[in-house]
Amino acid sequence: MAQPAKTAASRRRWVVRILGRTLSGALIFGAIFLGWYIYGIYYTNPRTDDAYIHADTAAMAAHVSGQIVNLPIKDDQPVRKGQLLFVVDPRPYKLALDVARTKLKLTQIEIKTLEDSINSARAQLAARQVESANARQYLQRIIPLQKKDFVTENDVVEARNKLRASDAGVLSANSELEKAKDGLGILGDVNQRVHAAQEAIEDAQLNYDYCFVCAV
């Protein structure tokens, strides 16, 4: 009877070993699974009750002031380089640009008038110079004739007065020419008045373009 009892005890020990190994394997597997789960919670999907979120932002401001009249983008919308972001009311800046262009045209008309005045003053100066030269030659001719009584003293006096008047006319015509040149405002080869009007247009155009703010 000892043999069957020994066999039963061996079977119980074998069952206990199998159960122990199975339980150990289950515990090891459970520990691995629990570790993976905890890793997923705290590393893959971290959680906290005291968190702060930081986002990159870019401040935008127009170079000109005014009311925004067009805002074609929305919050968190991706934009491309050159895409319109918003529009500042361009009407006052468009008006300033039109005024600057008008001033340039008026300046060009005024300059054309001044150039005509210069040409006219030059012609007047040339005419007065011819008159003065003729009066001088006439006086020089009649002075010797007075000694021979071919002309009277009054004729000589009248000739001298005519020469003085002619010389005064030359001085007056030359002064008018200089005034016309000064009014044209030329410095070297650049007309400063036109240059100033063109700079005003460029400045007004720049301010108008600043009304349309685009992504860079």
BELQUI-V452671 format. One record per residue. N is the residue number from 1. RES is the residue in three letters. SS is DSSP state (alpha for helix, beta for strand, coil for the rest). PSI is psi in whole degrees, 0 to 359 (999 if undefined). OMEGA is omega in degrees with one decimal (none if undefined). Layout:
# BELQUI-V452671
((N	RES	SS	PSI	OMEGA) (N	RES	SS	PSI	OMEGA))
This chain:
# BELQUI-V452671
((1	MET	coil	347	-177.6) (2	ALA	alpha	329	-176.3) (3	GLN	alpha	312	178.4) (4	PRO	alpha	322	-179.9) (5	ALA	alpha	319	178.0) (6	LYS	alpha	322	178.8) (7	THR	alpha	319	179.2) (8	ALA	alpha	319	178.9) (9	ALA	alpha	323	179.0) (10	SER	alpha	320	179.6) (11	ARG	alpha	320	-179.6) (12	ARG	alpha	319	178.7) (13	ARG	alpha	323	179.7) (14	TRP	alpha	319	178.9) (15	VAL	alpha	318	-180.0) (16	VAL	alpha	319	178.8) (17	ARG	alpha	318	179.8) (18	ILE	alpha	315	179.2) (19	LEU	alpha	320	179.5) (20	GLY	alpha	315	178.4) (21	ARG	alpha	320	179.0) (22	THR	alpha	316	179.5) (23	LEU	alpha	319	178.2) (24	SER	alpha	316	178.6) (25	GLY	alpha	319	179.2) (26	ALA	alpha	319	179.0) (27	LEU	alpha	318	178.6) (28	ILE	alpha	315	178.9) (29	PHE	alpha	318	178.9) (30	GLY	alpha	320	179.2) (31	ALA	alpha	318	178.1) (32	ILE	alpha	314	-179.7) (33	PHE	alpha	317	-179.9) (34	LEU	alpha	320	178.0) (35	GLY	alpha	318	178.3) (36	TRP	alpha	320	-179.3) (37	TYR	alpha	316	179.6) (38	ILE	alpha	321	177.1) (39	TYR	alpha	317	178.6) (40	GLY	alpha	325	-178.7) (41	ILE	alpha	313	-169.4) (42	TYR	alpha	344	-177.9) (43	TYR	alpha	312	178.7) (44	THR	alpha	315	178.5) (45	ASN	coil	76	-176.9) (46	PRO	coil	148	179.5) (47	ARG	coil	147	176.8) (48	THR	coil	155	175.7) (49	ASP	coil	358	-176.9) (50	ASP	coil	70	-174.4) (51	ALA	coil	153	176.4) (52	TYR	coil	140	179.5) (53	ILE	coil	131	178.2) (54	HIS	coil	132	178.9) (55	ALA	coil	142	176.9) (56	ASP	coil	129	179.0) (57	THR	coil	157	178.3) (58	ALA	coil	123	179.0) (59	ALA	coil	138	-179.8) (60	MET	coil	135	177.2) (61	ALA	coil	139	179.0) (62	ALA	coil	154	177.6) (63	HIS	coil	345	179.9) (64	VAL	coil	156	-179.3) (65	SER	coil	154	179.0) (66	GLY	coil	175	-179.7) (67	GLN	coil	139	176.1) (68	ILE	beta	121	-176.3) (69	VAL	beta	350	179.7) (70	ASN	beta	127	179.2) (71	LEU	coil	85	-172.8) (72	PRO	coil	354	-178.2) (73	ILE	coil	164	179.1) (74	LYS	coil	170	179.4) (75	ASP	coil	139	176.8) (76	ASP	coil	19	178.7) (77	GLN	coil	129	175.1) (78	PRO	coil	143	-179.0) (79	VAL	coil	157	178.2) (80	ARG	coil	159	177.4) (81	LYS	coil	130	-179.4) (82	GLY	coil	354	-179.7) (83	GLN	coil	139	-179.3) (84	LEU	beta	129	-179.7) (85	LEU	beta	309	176.3) (86	PHE	beta	165	-176.5) (87	VAL	beta	125	171.9) (88	VAL	beta	142	-177.6) (89	ASP	coil	110	-173.9) (90	PRO	coil	356	-172.6) (91	ARG	alpha	312	179.2) (92	PRO	alpha	328	-179.6) (93	TYR	alpha	328	174.6) (94	LYS	alpha	321	177.6) (95	LEU	alpha	317	178.4) (96	ALA	alpha	323	178.1) (97	LEU	alpha	317	178.6) (98	ASP	alpha	319	178.7) (99	VAL	alpha	317	179.9) (100	ALA	alpha	320	178.2) (101	ARG	alpha	320	178.2) (102	THR	alpha	319	178.8) (103	LYS	alpha	324	177.8) (104	LEU	alpha	317	179.3) (105	LYS	alpha	317	178.4) (106	LEU	alpha	321	178.2) (107	THR	alpha	318	178.9) (108	GLN	alpha	321	176.8) (109	ILE	alpha	316	179.9) (110	GLU	alpha	320	178.9) (111	ILE	alpha	320	177.3) (112	LYS	alpha	320	177.1) (113	THR	alpha	318	178.9) (114	LEU	alpha	323	177.5) (115	GLU	alpha	320	176.0) (116	ASP	alpha	322	178.4) (117	SER	alpha	322	178.4) (118	ILE	alpha	315	179.2) (119	ASN	alpha	319	178.5) (120	SER	alpha	319	179.0) (121	ALA	alpha	323	177.3) (122	ARG	alpha	319	178.6) (123	ALA	alpha	319	178.1) (124	GLN	alpha	319	178.5) (125	LEU	alpha	317	179.4) (126	ALA	alpha	320	179.5) (127	ALA	alpha	318	179.4) (128	ARG	alpha	325	178.5) (129	GLN	alpha	322	177.2) (130	VAL	alpha	317	178.8) (131	GLU	alpha	318	179.7) (132	SER	alpha	318	179.4) (133	ALA	alpha	319	179.1) (134	ASN	alpha	319	179.4) (135	ALA	alpha	323	179.5) (136	ARG	alpha	317	179.1) (137	GLN	alpha	321	-180.0) (138	TYR	alpha	317	178.8) (139	LEU	alpha	318	-179.3) (140	GLN	alpha	332	179.9) (141	ARG	alpha	322	-172.9) (142	ILE	alpha	341	179.3) (143	ILE	alpha	313	177.5) (144	PRO	alpha	331	-178.6) (145	LEU	alpha	335	178.8) (146	GLN	alpha	323	-180.0) (147	LYS	alpha	333	179.7) (148	LYS	coil	9	178.6) (149	ASP	coil	26	175.2) (150	PHE	coil	338	176.2) (151	VAL	coil	158	-179.8) (152	THR	coil	170	176.9) (153	GLU	alpha	327	178.1) (154	ASN	alpha	325	177.8) (155	ASP	alpha	320	178.9) (156	VAL	alpha	316	178.9) (157	VAL	alpha	317	179.5) (158	GLU	alpha	322	179.1) (159	ALA	alpha	320	177.8) (160	ARG	alpha	317	178.7) (161	ASN	alpha	322	178.4) (162	LYS	alpha	324	177.9) (163	LEU	alpha	318	177.9) (164	ARG	alpha	317	179.2) (165	ALA	alpha	321	178.8) (166	SER	alpha	317	177.7) (167	ASP	alpha	321	177.3) (168	ALA	alpha	323	176.4) (169	GLY	alpha	323	177.0) (170	VAL	alpha	315	179.6) (171	LEU	alpha	318	179.8) (172	SER	alpha	317	179.9) (173	ALA	alpha	322	178.5) (174	ASN	alpha	321	177.3) (175	SER	alpha	318	178.4) (176	GLU	alpha	324	177.5) (177	LEU	alpha	316	179.6) (178	GLU	alpha	321	177.1) (179	LYS	alpha	317	179.6) (180	ALA	alpha	321	178.4) (181	LYS	alpha	318	178.8) (182	ASP	alpha	322	179.0) (183	GLY	alpha	330	178.9) (184	LEU	alpha	331	173.9) (185	GLY	coil	42	-179.2) (186	ILE	beta	132	174.5) (187	LEU	beta	107	-175.2) (188	GLY	coil	230	179.2) (189	ASP	coil	3	-175.4) (190	VAL	beta	126	175.1) (191	ASN	beta	114	-172.9) (192	GLN	alpha	328	-179.3) (193	ARG	alpha	319	176.4) (194	VAL	alpha	318	-179.9) (195	HIS	alpha	317	178.8) (196	ALA	alpha	320	178.8) (197	ALA	alpha	322	178.1) (198	GLN	alpha	322	177.0) (199	GLU	alpha	324	177.3) (200	ALA	alpha	321	177.5) (201	ILE	alpha	316	179.4) (202	GLU	alpha	318	179.2) (203	ASP	alpha	316	179.2) (204	ALA	alpha	322	178.0) (205	GLN	alpha	320	179.0) (206	LEU	alpha	314	178.8) (207	ASN	alpha	322	178.3) (208	TYR	alpha	317	179.4) (209	ASP	alpha	328	178.8) (210	TYR	alpha	343	179.5) (211	CYS	coil	337	-177.4) (212	PHE	beta	101	-174.3) (213	VAL	beta	124	-177.8) (214	CYS	beta	160	177.9) (215	ALA	coil	145	-180.0) (216	VAL	coil	999	none))
